[in-house]
Amino acid sequence: MRLLALPVTLIVIALLVYLLVTLTRAGKPAARREATGSPRWEAGTVMENGWTMIVVRKVAPGPNGPLELTRQTVRSIRDDDPEWDERYREGMLEARNRVSTLEIESG
């Protein structure tokens, strides 16, 4: 009888570990789905090396903040351009229009 006690105990422990691992893994995908959500398009501005770039990007919520999936540059403007304000307004208008179009096509 003692010979059977050890294997039965090991089998019970193995089953408990298996159930614990299975239950732990089952909760992670649901939490990951809630954290990621659905991606969206947004207009934005990036400033680098004397240039202002108006961009449209597809972002999704990630575990550590927004995650950029793709980016399109709509317009690049030199920071010392005398017509910077006007070109920026026009570029942002174009970017917002593109976001609207991409959201319609994505939906």
Secondary structure, DSSP 8 states (H G I E B T S, - for coil): -HHHHHHHHHHHHHHHHHHHHHHHHHHHHHHHHHHH---EEEEEEEEETTEEEEEEEEEEEETTEEEEEEEEEEEEEETT-TTHHHHHHHHHHHHHHHHHHHHHHH-
